[in-house]
Amino acid sequence: MGCLEKLPYEVIQRNSSFKEAREYVEKNIKEYYEVPPGYKIFDVYIIGVPPIKVGIDGDSVIFPYTKPCHGTFLVRVKEAHDEIKRLRKK
């Protein structure tokens, strides 16, 4: 499993539910995509309750990230050009 700590990320929401993360993306991000649980992004796997929404905002990707024993966070990773291309192709 990859490590989010190695990426230029920012936490948008801490200790959020999957529903809260999804609703934030739907309300605040114009471009977003639905991905299945287990979708691999930045060498980390997204886990959660579907539907899982991943947003694109400029050169950033916004997605829910669950860290075992710490909870679920909604994070923004900047300079995500390759992942944005991959999401849009899907």
PEBELMO-V463809 format. One record per helix or strand. SS is the DSSP state (helix for helix, strand for strand). FROM is the first residue (numbers start at 1). TO is the last residue. Records with the same first field share a line. If there is no record, write none. Layout:
SS=FROM-TO + FROM-TO
This chain:
helix=4-6 + 18-28 + 81-89
strand=9-13 + 31-35 + 40-41 + 44-45 + 52-57 + 60-67 + 71-77
